[in-house]
Every structure is written in structure tokens, then in C-alpha cells.
Amino acid sequence: MEDSPLGRKPDPARKPELLERVIEYLCENGIGDLSLRPLAAALGLSTYALVYHFGSKEGVLAAALGEVERRQRAMIATWVESDPTPTTAELLERYWNWCSAQANLPVMRLVIEATTLEATRSGLPASLRAQLVSDWVDLLAQGFRADGLAAADARREATLANAALIGLALDLIATGDKRRTSAALRGLVARLPDGSS
């Protein structure tokens, strides 16, 4: 393998560390005007090394967003393991508490930007942007099924709950009004099926 323009061969073992720094960069700078050259410079890499690790701008975004999703799912799995009987509504409220924490809002902003920005700006294909939404709908629907809902009802409730969560996160990011948005989330949770009926 040839040396990079900076005189150093890319080290595959560094990819997890680089991915963490990529996520931090995207949370701070967004993805609308993302270019590999400024990103590489911010990471102290050549564009060659960045392409070696991620393949392309789309590869960078897909890897970063995939890791963000993986971490959130792992977090929720940990909650379920610590309390194997929570309803989906209860988990949704706990997830909102995580999302609405000031330290986590940049991650939520990144995911919302990725799902709503046109592919011509973000570099993300429509299929990947759609998957960012459908994966969460599927996860919620699975929870509602476990709560006792029929498949069609579970998917309907999951779609509504996911859309409400995204909307409330966008509201919070835009207005900073955590009290009002959290109250609305609690109202949503109170209306969700809990499997008790």
C-alpha cells in the first residue's frame, strides 16, 4: 500500500477512533455543506486516508449515522435488560429524557438533518434516509406488538409515536422550550397503548 500524502499509511485499527471524531465534527458542523477536504483537515488526515477508511462522502455519513443508531439501540437494549417489563410507552418517555438532554441534542439535530436534507445536499441516497426512519418505526412496532397490539395497529401507533418524537425534538431544537415539549411528550405517552386493556 502506498503512503498517504501526509507520509503515513492509514491504520485500520484507528477507524473506531476516527468514527467518533467524525460524529463529533458532524454534530458541530452539520452535513449540508460537508466536504471531505475540510473534514479530513479537522481530523488531521489527508483526504486519501479518509477515503481509505470510509470510501466516499456517502460512506462517511453512512458510517457515522449507522454508529449513532447502533449506540442508541444498544442503550435501549440495556434499559430493557435492566427492567424486562417496561411498556413501549415507558421506554419512549425514557428515550425522550435522553434525547432532550442538552448534551444529546446535537445528535438529534444530526439525525433530523440527515433524514430531511435533500440527497443532492447531503449525499445520502433516499433509501438510506428512509431507513433511518423506518428502522425506528419497526423497533416501536415490535414493542407495541409485545404490548399486545395487532400488527397493523402496532405499526400505526409506531408511525405516530415516531413522527411525534421527531417533531418534538425539532421543536425543542428550534425553541429551546424543554418544559413545553416534555409536557407534550408525557401527554403522548399517556395516550399510547400499554397492553393493559
N, C-alpha and C positions, 0 to 999 in steps of 0.2 A: 504494500500500500504506500502511496506517495505521501510525503509530509504535507501538512496543510500550509497555506500561505504564511501562517504565523510560525512555521518551523516545528510544529508539534503534531504528532499523529493523534487523531481522535481516539479517545479511550472509551470503549463501550461501557465500562463499569461506571462511568460518570453520568450516564443518561438519567438515572433517577434524580440525582442532584440537579442536573440541568433542567429537568422537567419541573422540579419545584421552583426554580428561579424563573422559568418561562411563565408559570402560573402567576407568580408574584408580579412579573412585568405586565402580563395581560390584565390583571386586576387593576393595576395602576394606570395603564395607558389605553386599555380597550383594544378592540380588534378592528374597528372601522378603517383605520389608516395603517394597519400593521404592514410592515415591510421587513424582510429578513435582514437587511443590512443593519438598520438601527437596533433590531433585536439582538443580532449577533454581537454588535459592539457593546451593548449593555451587559451581555453575558461574558464579555472578554474573549469572544471566539471569532474565528473567521466565518464567513458565510459558508465556506466549504465544510467546516466542521459541523455547522448547524444542519446543513443538508445531509451530511453523513449520518447524523443521529436521527433526523426526522423526515428526511426525504424531500420536503417541499413546505411551502407556507401552509397548505391544507393539512399536511402531515403534522406540523407543529400544533395547529389548532385542534385537530382531531385527538392528538395525544394528550394535550392539556385538558380539554373538555372531558375526555374519557377518564382521565385520572381524577378530576373533580367529581364526576359522577360516581366513580368507584369508591372514593373516600366517603361520600355521603351515604351510599348504600351500606358500606361497612359499619358506619356509625349507627345507622338504623338497626342493622342486624345485631349490634352489640346491645342496643336498648331492648330488643326482643329477647335476647338471651338472658338479660338480667331480670326481665319480667315477662315470662312467656304467655301471659294472658291479656296484654293490652288490646283494646279495640283499635281499629284503624283511625277512628276519630281522635283517640287519645294520642296516638303516635303522630298524627298530623299536627296537633297542638304543640307537642314537644318539638317537632321539626320546625314549626314556626318560631318557637322560642330561640332555636339555634339560628335560623335564617335572619331573624330581626335583631340579633346582637350586632352591635356596631362593627365588631371585628370581622363579621362574616358577610356584611352587606356587599363588599366588593366582589365576593364570589357570586352572590346572587345577581349582581349587576352584569357580571361577565356572562353568566348563563342566559340571562334575558337578552342581552345584546346578541349573543350567538344565535339564538332562536329567531330573532326578529329582523336582523340585518340582512339585506338582500345578498344573495350569493355573489353578485358582482363586486360588492364591497368587502365581504368577509372572507371570500374564498371557500366557504363551506358549501358543499352541494346540498340541494333541497332535501335529499334523503337523509343526510346526517342531521340537519336541523330538525327535521320531523322526528327523527329517532330520539332526540333529546327530550321531546315532549312525550312521545308515545311510550317510552320506557317507564316514565313516572306514572302515566295512566295505567299501564299494565301492572305496575307494582301496587298501586292503590286498589285496582280492581281485584287483584289477588287477595288483598287484605279484606275487602268487603265481602268477597266470596267466603273467606274464612269466618267472617262475622255472620254468615247465614243468608246473604242475598243471592238471588238467582243471577246467572251470568250476565244477562242483558241489563238488569238493574244495577249490578255491581259496576259494569263498565260505564253506565250513565252517571252514577254517583262519582265514580273516579274521575271522569272527564270534568264534571262540575267542580269537584274539590280541587283538582289540579289547576284549572283555569282561575278559580278564586284565589288560590295561593299565589300564583304568578301575578295576578292583578294587585293583590295586597302588597306583595313585595315591590312591585313597580311604584305603587302609591307611596310606600314608605321611603323608597329611594328618592322620589321626586319631592316629597313634602317634609320628610323627617318626622312625621307625626306618628310616633310609635304607639301612643296611648289609644288613639282612634283606630288605627289599623289592627292592633292587637285585640281590641274590643270586638271589632268586626270578625276577626278570626275566631274568637270564642263563640260568637253568635253562629258562625258557620258550623263549628264543631257541635254545638248544641242541637243543630238540625240534622246532623248526619246520622245514619243508622248505626246502631251499636250492637245489633244482634240480640237485643233483649226481648224484642217483640215476636 
